[in-house]
Amino acid sequence: MRYLVMSCSTGGGHNSAAHAVEDELIKRGHEVTFLDPYNLINNKAADKVGGAYIKLVQVAPKAFGSLYFAGEMVSKIPIMSPVYYVNGAVAYLMKKYLQKNEFDGIVMSHLYPAEMITMLKNHKIELPPTFYIATDYIPIPFTAETDIDYYCVPGEDCIEDFTSRGMPREKLIPCGIPVHERFSGRSKGVDRAVLEQLNLSSNLRHILVVGGSVGAGSIPQVTSILSGYIKRFNKKVDEGIIHSRKLHGIVICGNNDKMYKKLHSRYKEHITVLKRTDNMSDYMKSCDIVISKPGGLSSTEAAVARVPLIHISPIPGCETFNVKYFDARGMSVYVENVRKDLASAITALLKPENRAKMLASQEISINENARDDLCDFVEKITKK
């Protein structure tokens, strides 16, 4: 079977979900093409679209939030949105691409290609079965105006949020958010060989700070607080006040080069500062705690990896709901005031009983086999 998997680079989560499905379909023996549809314009168009989003959430997350909630209001008006018409320009190129390349199914993890597919359907273009992956725990604005055959949503308890926005129940498949298989397997214990590969000591307990692919969130402030916390903790270990392995911090800055340069030059002791990485799964599974903004994909990856999770600095919009979803189910702790409450949250999650309770909640609430379940469904629908 031949499948087209599409995403756009406005945040790494969309691409991560798409690549997880792409790799699983390839593993099953299918032929898969990955496409950012904006590359149909030219090779720079996709970078410009993704770059504009990254710059906005890095520099002005509140402005992004205002746009998001404006989109929520516009999406309630019974007319097609500006997003639909903007993506219509690429829909024509999509039509030509699909006429030249025959596929048995189309999977997408981003609103933009879903809008393009919707416009083709509205123009009576014949298409193979289409599948949309929701990468947040609530439908983002304008999802309901798209016309995709099936929508993969995070779980049964999210269905009401999607149907309340006008999405047909029979199209919703509550299989979960697909993440790559490499995030699974922490239950077998931390792999010492992986620690060595990452240049991490097995004699230390590691705390990971991430801000998504865009390097958003109050990472500099969190790093400062974490550095002070680790110094105090390790001193108590040396003095015999605390009986534990010492702590070490890892900060991954994603695509935020400016923040990386600032933090890398400042922190030399107790903290390792990195740019982007292709080994996020290994870092997560090697750490005792992950501190992260509540991106839908990154939060799901941490839960699948079974790592205690502290949420900070949600980008206003869907991340505000993501953090409520995780916190309400005991899958994370939300620290709203980082300066005041981060240290106590770290202390709590270093305790075995609190860690065990959170990991049990993650196991109950998150389907770590979402990738397999979605691909099973795709194969079933597209089987000739």
N, C-alpha and C positions, 0 to 999 in steps of 0.2 A: 504494500500500500504506500501511497505517496501523500505526505502531509505537509502543509504550510503552517509554520508557527510564527506569529508576528508579535512584536512588542515595540515600544519606543523608549528612548533613554531619558525620560523625565523621572529620575529616581531609579536606583538600581534594583528595587524590589520587583518591578514589572519584568525586567530582563531575567532576573534570577528565577522567577516562577516559570517563565517561558523556556528557559534553558533546561530547567529540571524536567519539564515534559518532553522537550526535544531529545534530551539524552536518554530518557526512558523509552521513547518510541524507537530510537535508533537501536538501543539495547535489545528490543524485541524484534529487530530485523526489518524495520520499515525504513523507507527513504524519506528524509526530512530536510526541508529547506527553511532556514531561519531568515526572517526579513524584517527590517525596520522600514515601513512603507515610505518614510520620507526620503530614503535613499533612492527611491524611484525618480525623484526630482534631480538630485545630484548627490555626490558623496559628502558634500558639506552641509546639506540641508538638515539631515538628522542631527548632526553635531550642534547646529545652531538652535534647533528646537530644544534639545536636551540641555544645552548650555544656558539658555534663557531661564529655564526652570531652576537649574542649580543655583544660578546667581541670585534669583529672587528669594529662594528659601534660605540661602546663606546670609544675605544682606538684610532682607526685610521679611522675616517669617510672618509678622503680623499683617503685612500687606497681602501676602499670599492667603492668609486666613480670611481677610476681607473679600478677596476675589472668590474664595471657595464658598463662603456663605452667600455672596451675591449670586453665585451659580446655583445654590440651593433654591433661592427665591425664583430665579428665572426658570428653573426646571419645573416649577409648579404651574407655569403658564402653558396652556395647551397648544403651543406652536413649537416647531423645531428650533433648536437653540442656535446661536452663532457658531458654537463649536461644530455643529453638524455641517454648516455651510462652509466654514473654513476648511474642514477636512474634505469637502466635496471636490476641491481642486485636485487633490491627490487621488480621489476615487476614480477619476477618468484614467489616470495612469495605472491604477490598480486593475481596472477593467482590461486594459491592454495586456498587462502582465499575466492575468489569469487566462486570457485567451491564448497566450503563447505557452503557458505552463499548466498542465492539467494536474489537479490534486483530488484526492479522495476525501479530504477533510481539511478544514481550516481552524486552527486553534489560536486564540489571541489573549493576551494578558493586559491589554491597555485599551482605554476608551477610544483613542484616535482611530486605530484600525477598525474597531467596532462601528464607529460612525461611518467610515468609508464603506464597509460591507453593507450597512443599512441603506446608504444612498444607492448602492448597486441593486439591492433588492427592491427599493422603491422605483427603480427604473426597469424592473422586470428582467434583470440579468440573472441567468441561471447559474446557481452556485452549488457546490457540494455542501454537506452538513457543516455547520459552523458552531464553534464552542468558545465561550468567553470565560475567563478566569478572573473572579473578583479577588484582588490582593489586599483588601481591607475588610474589617468586620462590620462594615455598613456600606450600602451602595453609594458611590460618589455621585455628585450631580451629573445629570444627563444620561446615566446608565439606562434609566427606564425608557428613554426615547429610542434606544437602539433596538434593532430587530435581529437578534441572534437566535439560533435554534435552541441552544442550551446554555445555561449559565451555571458554572461551578461556583458555589457559594461556601463560606467557611464552615457551616454546620446547620443542623436542624434548628438551633436556637436563634439563627440569623434570618430564617425564612420570613418571619413576620415583618422585619424591617424592609426586606426587599418587596414583598407583596403590598405593603402599605404605600409604596411609591408607585404602584400600578404595574408591577412586573408579574406576569402570569405564573401561578404556582407550578403548573405542569412543566414549565421550562427550567425550574430551579433544581439543580442536582447538589445536595448538601454533602459533597465528598470531602470538603476541607480545602485549605490552601496548599498547593503542591510545593514542596521544597525538595532539594536534591538529596539523593539517598545518602550522601556522605555525612549529612548532619545526624543521621541515626547511629545508634551503636554505643552511646556513652555508658549504657547499663553494664557493658562489659568492663568498665573501668578506664582510667586514663592510660593511654599508650605511651610508655616511656620513650619508645623510638620516635614518636611524633614530637614529644617534648624536646628531644635532642635536635630534631630537624628544625624546630622553631627557635632553637637556642634558648630554651626555657629550662630552668633547674627544677628537678623533681623534688628538691628539698624545700621549695617555696610554694606558697599558696598564691595563685594568680588571680587578679581582678582585672577584667577587661572593660574598657570604656570605648564605645563606638557611637558615631553620629550618622550612621547610614552612609551610602555612597557619596552623599553630598557634604558630609562633614558638618551637619547642622546640629543645633542644640547648644547648650551652655558648656561645651567641652572644656574651654580654658578654665572656667570657674570650677568645674568638677575635678579637673586634673589637679588644681591647686589644693582643693580640699582633700582629695585622695592622697596626695603626696604627704601632707601634714599628718593624715590619719595613719598612713603606713609607718612613718617615722616614729610616732608615738607607740604604735602597736609593737613594732620590732624592738624598741627600747625596753618595753615591758617583758618581751620574750627573753631578751638578754639578761634582765634582772630577775627572771624566774617568777615574775608576777603572773604571766600568762604562759600556760603550757600548750604550745602550738608551734607549728612551723611558721616561719616569718612570711610576711606578705611582699608581693611585687605587683606593680601596676603595669598594664599595657594599654596604650591609647592609640587607636587607629583613626586617622584623620580623613580617610576617604579621598575625595577629589579636592579637598580644601587645602591647597598648597600653602596659602598664606598662614593658615593656622598651624600647619605642620612645621614650617620654618620657625615660627614663634615658640612653639612648645618644645621642639627638638633642641633649640639653642638654650632653653631655660632648664630643662630637667635632665639630669645626668645620673642621679642616684635614686634608686627604688622604682623609677618609672622608665619604661621603654616606649618611645614615641615612633610610630610608623606611619607611612603614607597609606595608600590603598593596598589591598592584599587579595590574592586569589585563594588564600588558605583560611578563610573566615571560619569554616566548619571546624578545622583543627584548633584554631585559637579558642573558639567557644567551648569545645569539648575538653580543652586543657585547663579551663579556668573554673574557679570556685564561685564566681559571681560575674554576671554581665550587667553593665550599666549602659542603658541605651535609650534613645528617643523611641517612641512607640510606633515605628513603621510596621505595617501589617506583615510584611514578609520577614523582616529581621526579628520581630517578636515571635513569629511562628517558628523560625529557625532555632531560636534559643529554646523554645518549649520542646521542639522535637529533639534537640540535643540534650534535653533534661538538665538545664543549668539554671540555678536561681537567678531571677531577673529583677532589676530595679529600673523602673521607667522614669525618665526625666524629660522635661522640655518638649512636650508634643507640639509639632507644627499645627497651628489652629486648623481645624477641619476634621478629616477622617481620623487623624491620629488622636484627636481628643476623645473620640469614641473608642478607638482601639484600646487606649489606656484604661478606660472605664470597664471595657469588656474583660480585660485580663485581670485587673485589680478585683473586680467583683467575684471572680471565680478562683481567687487565690493563686493565680498563675504568675503574678508579679506584685511588687510593691511600688506604688506611685509616690514619688517624692516631689511634691509641688514646690516646696521651699528648699532648694539644694543646700544653701548655706546653713540653714537651721537643722535640717532633718537627715541629710545624706549619711553622716557618720553613724547615727543610731540605726539607720536601715542596714548599713553594712555589718554592724555589730550583730544585729538580729539574725541576718542570713548566714553568718559564720557559725551559728549554733546548729548542731546536727538535727535537732528536733524541728526547727523552723525550716531548714533545707528540705528535710524529708517530706514535710507537709506540703510545701510548694511543688516539689517534683511529682508528688502523687496527684496533685490538682492538674498539673500539666498533662500527665499521662491520661487522666480521665477526660479532659476537655479537648485535647488536640489530637486529631487523627494523623499520626506520623506516616500512614500509608496513603495519604491523599493523592500523591503522585500516581501510585499504582492504580488506585480506584478510578481516577479520572481517565487514565489511559485504557483501562478495561472498558470503561463506558464508551470512549471514543472508538475503540476497535469494534465494539458491539454495534454501534450505530452505523459505522461506515463499512461493515463487512458486506462484501458482494456475494 
